[in-house]
Amino acid sequence: MFYREAGDFKVSYRDDSQTFPIKFDRYRYYAVLAVAFGIIPFIINDYWANALLLPFLIYAIAAIGLNILVGYCGQVSLGTGGFMAVGAYACYKLMTAFPDVSMFIHVLLAGGITAIVGVLFGLPSLRIKGFYLAVATLAAQFFLVWLFNRVPWFYNYSASGQINAPERDVFGIIITGPNAPAWATYLFCLIFLTLCAIIARNMTRGTTGRTWMAIRDMDIAAEIIGVNPLRAKLSAFAVSSFFVGIAGALFFAVYLGAVEVGEVFGIQKSFLVLFMVIIGGLGSIFGSFAGAAFLVLLPVVLKVVGVDVLGWPTDIVAHLQLVIVGALIIMFLILEPHGLAQLWRVAKEKLRLWPFPH
């Protein structure tokens, strides 16, 4: 009797339509938030922050944003790395131009600027879809990287072409720069992830999410029943780019501290976030978390097992990681297109009936 819904009745529409209507799910998420906010900041160190926690938090935001566009609205995008670069460079320009403004405002404005850019590059989705839309967003990826490389204004005419995050604090606690404590950077990213996840969860369960899914399932039928494809597709690009821009700003300012656009936000970044969505599960907020956690944890596990325990060369372990990720993508696309999120749903279904036969 690990998981039961029997007796969990609702007496009002408000109770039935809340974000987590099942008590078990609601209490479990409360417990996760309590551990994340109340315990981990007191035991975290620099290694755990830089190797696991910060990349997971930031990539989870990016995966949620891409999942809204690809999983919920069905618009294929290969330009995630470029949109993350927009958020990073927007945050850098805001930090240097307005040093007295709070970092919260800088990150949110960076997300807003990325949303505007995402809408502009999302305009082709009104005429093309599928493979052709993927090529259009791939062109956006290369164009944005080229733009940030070739226009010196974006990196404040630095001789190296690299942008460096100046030291900034929130309520007197340093958030960016080499002197920022691990617990502060972790909490800063965790707050943004929590807010983004709550917003995405509620949007995908509401009217906006239903219009996105109607466009995804059959856009012509959705338009016949009154869904505005212009508003649905562009809103998906805007919300997705907003989240991805926030992830890019945090990746630059809080996690790395220094960025060269071609090395950090290249096409590999776009594919990495897309793989997180595919492995985690298309059309699932939980799948975005699962995919980000899996692909962040996989290199660390392979390094510990392959290099530290078995003594394999580092390049062999790196190639093994690519083989594992590729094999998992093929396996999930063929056997379980909804990824780890669907496996979790199946596990819950079995726990509902345990110990009785299925």
C-alpha positions in Angstrom: 0.0 0.0 0.0 2.6 2.5 -1.1 0.4 4.6 -3.3 -3.4 4.9 -2.9 -6.0 7.3 -4.2 -9.1 5.5 -2.7 -11.1 7.8 -0.5 -9.4 11.0 -1.9 -12.7 12.7 -2.9 -13.3 16.3 -3.8 -16.4 18.3 -2.9 -15.7 21.4 -5.1 -14.3 22.3 -8.5 -11.7 24.4 -6.9 -10.3 21.4 -5.0 -10.4 19.1 -8.0 -8.6 21.6 -10.3 -5.7 22.5 -8.0 -2.2 21.8 -9.2 -1.8 18.6 -7.2 -5.4 17.3 -6.5 -4.2 13.9 -5.0 -3.0 14.3 -1.4 -0.2 11.8 -1.8 1.3 13.8 -4.7 0.8 17.1 -2.9 2.5 16.0 0.3 5.3 14.4 -1.6 6.1 17.6 -3.5 5.9 19.6 -0.2 8.5 17.2 1.2 10.8 17.7 -1.8 10.5 21.4 -1.5 11.2 21.3 2.3 14.4 19.2 1.7 15.5 21.5 -1.2 15.0 24.7 0.7 15.5 23.6 4.3 18.2 21.0 4.3 20.4 21.0 1.2 21.6 24.7 1.6 23.1 23.7 5.0 25.1 20.6 3.7 26.0 21.8 0.2 29.7 22.3 -0.8 31.4 23.7 -3.9 31.8 20.3 -5.5 28.2 19.3 -5.2 27.0 22.7 -6.3 29.2 23.0 -9.4 29.2 19.3 -10.5 25.5 18.5 -9.9 23.1 20.9 -8.3 23.6 24.1 -10.3 23.7 22.4 -13.7 20.6 20.4 -12.8 18.6 23.4 -11.7 19.6 25.5 -14.7 19.1 22.7 -17.3 15.8 21.8 -15.8 14.5 25.4 -16.5 15.8 25.2 -20.1 14.2 21.7 -20.5 10.8 23.0 -19.1 11.0 25.8 -21.7 11.8 23.6 -24.6 9.2 21.0 -23.5 6.5 23.7 -23.6 7.4 24.3 -27.3 8.2 20.8 -28.5 6.2 18.6 -26.1 3.1 20.6 -25.6 2.8 22.7 -28.8 4.5 20.3 -31.2 6.8 23.0 -32.7 10.3 21.5 -33.3 13.2 23.7 -32.2 16.9 23.3 -32.6 17.8 26.8 -31.4 17.8 26.4 -27.7 21.6 27.2 -27.4 21.2 30.4 -29.3 18.2 31.5 -27.1 20.3 30.7 -24.0 23.0 32.9 -25.5 20.5 35.7 -25.9 19.6 35.4 -22.2 23.2 35.4 -21.2 24.3 38.4 -23.2 21.1 40.3 -22.2 21.9 39.7 -18.6 25.5 40.8 -19.1 24.5 44.0 -20.7 22.0 44.8 -18.0 24.4 43.9 -15.2 27.1 46.3 -16.7 24.6 49.1 -17.6 22.5 49.0 -14.4 24.8 47.8 -11.6 22.4 49.0 -8.8 19.4 47.0 -10.0 18.7 43.7 -8.3 19.9 40.5 -10.0 16.3 39.1 -9.8 15.3 42.0 -12.1 18.3 41.4 -14.5 17.4 37.7 -14.9 13.7 38.4 -15.5 14.5 41.1 -18.0 16.9 38.8 -19.8 14.1 36.3 -20.0 11.8 38.9 -21.4 14.3 40.0 -24.0 14.8 36.4 -25.1 11.0 36.0 -25.3 10.8 38.8 -27.8 13.6 37.3 -29.9 11.9 33.9 -29.7 8.7 35.4 -31.0 10.6 36.9 -34.0 12.2 33.6 -34.9 8.9 31.8 -34.2 7.1 33.7 -37.0 8.1 31.0 -39.6 6.1 28.5 -37.6 2.9 30.1 -39.0 3.8 28.9 -42.5 6.1 25.9 -42.0 6.3 23.0 -39.6 8.1 19.7 -38.9 11.5 19.3 -40.5 11.4 22.8 -42.2 10.7 24.5 -38.9 13.6 22.6 -37.3 15.9 23.9 -40.1 14.6 27.4 -39.5 15.3 27.3 -35.8 18.7 25.7 -36.5 19.4 28.8 -38.7 18.5 31.0 -35.8 21.0 29.1 -33.6 23.9 29.8 -36.0 22.8 33.4 -36.7 22.6 34.3 -33.0 26.0 32.7 -32.3 27.5 34.6 -35.3 25.9 37.8 -34.1 27.3 37.7 -30.6 30.7 36.8 -32.0 30.8 39.6 -34.7 29.3 42.6 -33.0 31.7 43.9 -30.3 29.0 45.9 -28.6 27.5 42.7 -27.1 30.7 41.9 -25.2 31.6 45.6 -24.4 34.4 45.7 -26.9 36.5 43.2 -24.9 39.7 42.2 -26.6 39.1 38.5 -25.9 35.5 38.5 -27.0 34.6 36.9 -23.7 32.0 38.2 -21.2 32.6 38.1 -17.5 30.0 38.4 -14.8 30.7 41.2 -12.4 30.2 40.6 -8.7 26.6 41.3 -7.6 24.7 40.6 -4.4 21.1 40.1 -3.3 20.2 41.5 0.2 23.9 41.7 0.9 24.7 38.1 -0.1 27.0 37.7 -3.0 25.4 35.8 -5.9 27.8 36.2 -8.8 31.5 36.2 -9.0 34.2 33.9 -7.6 33.4 34.8 -4.0 29.8 33.7 -4.2 29.1 31.0 -1.6 27.7 27.7 -2.9 24.5 27.8 -0.9 23.6 31.3 -2.1 24.0 30.4 -5.8 22.0 27.2 -5.2 19.1 29.0 -3.5 19.1 31.7 -6.2 18.7 29.2 -9.0 16.3 27.0 -7.0 13.9 30.0 -6.5 13.8 30.6 -10.3 13.3 26.9 -11.0 10.5 26.6 -8.5 8.7 29.7 -9.9 9.2 28.5 -13.5 7.9 25.0 -12.7 4.8 26.4 -10.9 4.0 28.7 -13.8 4.6 26.0 -16.4 2.5 23.5 -14.5 -0.5 25.9 -14.2 -0.2 27.2 -17.8 -0.1 23.7 -19.3 -3.2 22.6 -17.3 -5.2 25.7 -18.2 -6.7 27.2 -21.4 -3.4 28.2 -22.8 -2.0 24.6 -22.4 -5.1 23.1 -24.0 -4.7 25.4 -27.1 -1.0 24.4 -27.4 -1.9 20.7 -27.2 -4.7 21.2 -29.8 -2.2 22.7 -32.2 0.2 19.9 -31.5 -2.4 17.1 -32.1 -4.0 18.5 -35.3 -3.6 22.2 -36.1 -6.2 22.3 -38.9 -8.9 20.8 -36.6 -7.8 23.1 -33.8 -8.3 26.1 -36.1 -11.7 24.9 -37.2 -13.0 24.7 -33.6 -11.8 28.3 -32.8 -8.2 28.0 -31.7 -6.1 30.9 -33.0 -2.9 29.3 -34.4 -1.1 32.7 -34.5 -1.7 33.3 -30.8 -1.1 29.7 -29.8 2.2 29.2 -31.6 3.7 32.6 -30.8 2.7 32.4 -27.2 4.4 29.0 -27.0 7.6 30.5 -28.5 7.4 33.4 -26.1 6.9 31.4 -23.0 9.5 28.8 -24.0 12.1 31.4 -24.9 11.4 33.2 -21.6 12.3 30.2 -19.6 15.3 29.4 -21.8 16.5 33.0 -21.5 16.3 32.7 -17.7 18.4 29.5 -17.9 21.0 31.2 -20.1 21.3 34.2 -17.8 21.7 31.9 -14.8 24.2 29.7 -16.7 26.4 32.6 -17.5 26.0 34.8 -14.4 25.7 32.3 -11.5 27.2 29.1 -12.8 30.1 29.8 -15.2 30.8 33.5 -14.5 32.6 33.8 -17.9 31.3 32.8 -21.3 32.6 32.7 -24.9 29.4 32.2 -27.0 30.8 29.7 -29.6 32.1 27.3 -27.0 29.3 27.4 -24.4 26.1 28.0 -26.4 26.9 26.2 -29.6 24.7 23.6 -31.4 25.8 21.0 -28.8 23.9 22.9 -26.1 20.7 22.8 -28.2 21.0 19.0 -28.7 21.7 18.5 -25.0 18.6 20.2 -23.9 16.6 18.4 -26.6 17.9 15.1 -25.4 16.8 15.9 -21.9 13.3 16.5 -23.2 13.2 13.3 -25.2 14.6 11.1 -22.5 12.6 12.7 -19.7 9.3 12.7 -21.7 7.6 15.0 -24.2 4.7 16.9 -22.8 5.6 16.4 -19.1 6.9 18.9 -16.6 8.2 16.1 -14.4 9.9 14.6 -17.5 11.9 17.8 -17.9 13.2 17.4 -14.3 13.9 13.7 -14.9 15.7 14.2 -18.2 17.8 17.1 -16.8 18.7 15.0 -13.7 19.7 12.0 -15.8 22.0 13.8 -18.2 23.6 15.8 -15.5 24.2 12.8 -13.3 25.3 10.4 -16.1 28.8 12.0 -16.7 29.5 12.2 -13.0 28.6 8.5 -12.5 30.6 7.4 -15.5 33.6 9.4 -14.3 33.5 7.9 -10.8 32.9 4.3 -12.1 35.0 4.4 -15.2 37.9 6.6 -14.3 38.2 6.4 -10.5 37.1 2.8 -10.0 38.0 0.9 -13.2 40.9 3.1 -14.3 39.7 3.7 -17.8 41.1 6.6 -19.9 39.0 9.8 -19.8 38.5 9.9 -23.5 37.0 6.3 -23.5 34.6 7.3 -20.8 33.6 10.4 -22.7 32.8 8.4 -25.8 31.0 5.8 -23.7 28.7 8.6 -22.5 27.8 9.5 -26.1 27.1 5.9 -26.9 24.8 5.5 -23.8 22.9 8.7 -24.6 22.4 7.8 -28.2 21.2 4.3 -27.4 18.8 5.6 -24.8 17.3 8.1 -27.2 16.8 5.4 -29.8 15.3 3.1 -27.2 12.9 5.7 -25.8 11.8 6.9 -29.3 11.0 3.3 -30.3 9.8 1.6 -27.1 8.6 4.5 -24.9 8.2 7.9 -26.6 7.0 9.5 -23.4 10.3 8.8 -21.7 11.0 8.5 -18.0 7.8 10.3 -17.1 5.8 7.5 -18.5 7.8 4.9 -16.7 7.1 6.8 -13.5 3.3 6.9 -14.3 3.4 3.1 -15.0 5.1 2.5 -11.7 2.4 4.5 -9.9 -0.3 2.5 -11.6 1.3 -0.7 -10.4 1.7 0.6 -6.8 -2.1 1.5 -6.8 -2.9 -2.2 -7.2 -0.1 -3.8 -5.2 0.0 -6.5 -3.8 -2.9 -7.7 -5.9 -2.3 -9.2 -9.4 -2.2 -6.9 -12.3 
